[in-house]
Amino acid sequence: MYKKELSLIKHQLINEYAGYEDKKSLIDYFPEHESFKNSNEFYFYMTAYLNKFQDPHLKLHEINGLYPNIRVQYFNDKLYVIDSVNHSLPVGTIIEQLDEHTIDQVLSEDYDLLKSSNPERMEWADVLKKYNNVVVQSNKISILQKDRPNFFEESYQIKDRKNYLYIQFSDFLDHNKISHLIKQHEKNILNANQIIIDVRGNRGGSDLAFLELLPYLTNNVVTIKNEYPYYHRFTKDYCDERLKTLSEIINQIADSQEIQKYKEFSTLFEDNYNKGLVNINKNTQPDTIKGIHNSLPDVKVLCDFECCSSGDSFVETINQFDNIEIIGRPTKGMNDYSNIMVININDQYILSVPHSKDGRVDVGKSMAKTGITVDYYVPWTPKELDEDVILNVALTRL
């Protein structure tokens, strides 16, 4: 069973994936002759296999699968519920077992699903999905549901608080909405002496969505280093999909300057149509950001392990500003390979396949295991179940 699905995944890894040359040793041992009894067995086996690529953007998703209705964090030999839509498992609940398996057994048996040995960087969603139930005080409680819980609701806000301006971006998906919000609060940003930018849990989107904010955060000229190659694997399918998507975005944007940015991006795919792996970063000159703020504000950026993709990019870019301090925990680190295409597999699964590669991978500077580092590290402890520890730390450092 699942021979067609395996064949399609292998085709994508060989003919579309930007990391093919880097991950060839894994792809050469692709499990094309494996046989699976059911969809669960196929999903968890292939997920564990793809996790070995250490590429968070390369992922198999079930279209009609079940989803855990809790989020958890492992700390000092205990598994805590940190977010929940399950009334039987409020935040702060300590989980004793997953089905009949102790937490120690799970840590040993499901290492490939957890992705990391660092408790703060373990990813528990697929492990919870695999076991279906948790045990709390000897009671077995089901944790799966049909609808995907929204643990990261969209929130774009710029608000004056007592002594600082608070800016929050839950993602960088809606370029228009973010641009409008920045323009609406332009005076507030330019006059703020203390700013906190919260990108904890940021789900990514487009880097273009945050570039407009950067000049508002300084009165200096900031040099952004751009010294490594950056590759796209320009296959026919990838170029066709990107050109179609960019055309749709351009038709929705009113701002002429923003339209021009997307048109320039479209030209990239037109000029390199079906050319394979191409380095698009041939300009070794650094980029510059010309600050427009009225003074030099004190800016704190809050991030954590759930900050990913374009969230990673934002934190990495902002870290080059002298007046900005990054507080919290390192980001997820998803951008070694990015710019994904999604492939439908028999209406049962979706495979996310990255088509770009950061050249830093070639010189041993991968971000997948470490994320983007912070200036002031705040370890996770159960204290975060009751108070906003990272925000409180930032306030003391303003």
Phi, psi and omega in degrees: 000154174071023178294319180295318180296317179297318180297319181292318179296316179298319178302316180296318181296324183277317191257348184234326189294130181292339182265016186305310183296322182289328186252019186301324181297326176285319182292326178299335178254031178301135186281056186290342181258006176292150176238140185235139183286326185206177185293325179298313181299318179296313184298311184288326177295312182290326177296315178297321178296311182293330177298334180294343179286348182052047179226097184299338179281342178272106193210141173261131180240141173273131181288317181243037181278177176260155186232140175296139179260020173222158168242146186227162177222133179266131182206125177048053175069013178233148180250113185258141169281121182250349177203142187202141166242017178257113185297338180276352183227075180294160177305135181101346178299138176259123182271130183269321183213161167247111192052234182266008186259132175290163180297322177299320179295319180297316180301324181280317188277334187242036182303318183293333177281327180284336174076339185212154173266352177277116184307324182288343183246010176287142178248113191263352188301312181290330177293314178297321179297324182292322189266345172071321186228153171239159178244124178230120182050047178070004178260130178271128185232128178289141184234009182252146178216162185288317183274138180289121178293143178263091180277351183230075183290146179299131178209107172248117181212146172229114187225139172282125173246184192308308184235009184204165175261127182256125178238130180230133173232112178284343177193177175237042184275318186260089183301315182299315183294319179294316179299315179297319181297318180296316180293323180297326183250023185306311182298318179299317181293315183293335182262352184284131177268336180228125185229134171243125178249120186254109176241026173296134180074009182298127187269006177087195183148243180238133177300330180300336183290335181256349184298327181296332182286329192304315180298338181284352188258004181205162172248011180253176169263121183256129178266123181256114182293140184217057196264351184255153174299155174222121188252145164240141172265095187278080174275165179301312183297318180296313180297316180300315182294316182293318180297321178295314181296316181295323177298319178294320179294315181301322181290345181261348186266137179265328185288123185295324180294319178294321178301318181297321179300316181287328176294321177296322178294321178299321180301327178303319182279331176291316183288333183248022186306119175059031181266358180082208185284119183228135174281116182265357180258068181272349177269106183277357179288138180291153173277155177234144174243120181267111183292146179236006181293152182291337178211196176253098185285158172271114186242129174246132177248127181259129179216168179205186183296335181278355176279119191214166175059245177295337172296318173304313183299318179299311181296319180295319180291313184293337180292348179269002174272131182292334185264012186239133178243131179266125186235138177129232180232153180306147181290177182293322179080063186261359197258016170301318176228132184210203184052069188278151163248146178254132184246123178280128179246098175054031180057019177249326184223158170237131177252122176271123185237112178290140180242007175232159184219132175278126183297346178297336177303324184288344179246023174075023182246043177297146178257355190299320184277333189247338187070187175274123186290162181250163176278325181227109186275132176240104181294150176285134171221163179301347176301332181290348177290337186245341181212160181274084187296315183296317178297317180297322176297316180299321180296324179288342183258001175292000000 
